[in-house]
């Protein structure tokens, strides 16, 4: 489980194909603090550390992950957000994040202002019921508040600290990002669907 508060930004140093799977090698300041079998969120995708070599750790992505996330669009030298799983005695500064990406969204607008940035993301209307005005949403693993919510899009505003300490500077028009909706909202929606059936 994660909070959506990004610890650091990693750099992809190499990507290998293993049949239908991907093996990624990522350089970061926290690599030597990681452990084999540890869960780490990579742009919001929960992946297991399989190897560590100095400042580089390795993760493995299976077809389900490749199909449901933006990982297939990643390239060598790309910067990605990294967050280790939360500790039970930590403050929860973001919101409950599982690292289970629900869908991807496309950046359709980026407005660069003085000391703040506004991004618009479009997504499949079938997910409209999972996002609300001023609700929590995770974009590439970052816990954010959404606004200007419509049936097929939403906006987020980024403050300077977040912009400087995440991979948001790399998000441009038509960039594909990972989206995870608020787990509380997903459970409520599921319960309402089941009650309709009953």
Buried (B, 14 or more C-beta within 10 A) or exposed (E): BBBBBBBBBBBBBEBEEEEEEBBBBBBBEBBEEBEEEBBBBBBBBBBEBBEBEEBBBBBBBEEEBBEBBBBEEBEEEBBBBBBBBBEEEEEEEBBBBBBBBBBBBBBBEBEEEEEEBBBBBBBEEEBBBBBBEEBBBBBBBBBBBBEEBEEBBBBBBBEEEBBEBBBBEEBEEEBBBBBBBBBEBBEEEEEEEEEEEE
